[in-house]
Amino acid sequence: MSASLNWEKKDSALYFQGTLDRETLLPAWQQRKVLLADIDIIDISALEHIDSTGLALFVHLKAEMEAQNRQFIIQGASERFQTLITLYDLDEIMNIA
């Protein structure tokens, strides 16, 4: 069975679920501008797996939002995702709740 990534927007939050890796990233990447519209929170608590590709996506989304003078908070980060952030020395720039 192949992994999948799903998302849903509710109010000012974007919820991801499933697997966020190099195999599932492309649809989210292609729709990133629509996904970021009116978003203040990205909830990743329902992600079963996230790798460095997923981390790169969030770093890029953060840069795009800052270019628009906007910010978002990532909530529901797993211990594994927190470890990736630390390993890549991104603790100071990632806004994790």
Beta strands, then each sheet from edge to edge (+ up, - down):
strand 1: 5-10
strand 2: 13-20
strand 3: 41-50
strand 4: 73-75
sheet 1: 1+ 2- 3- 4-
end
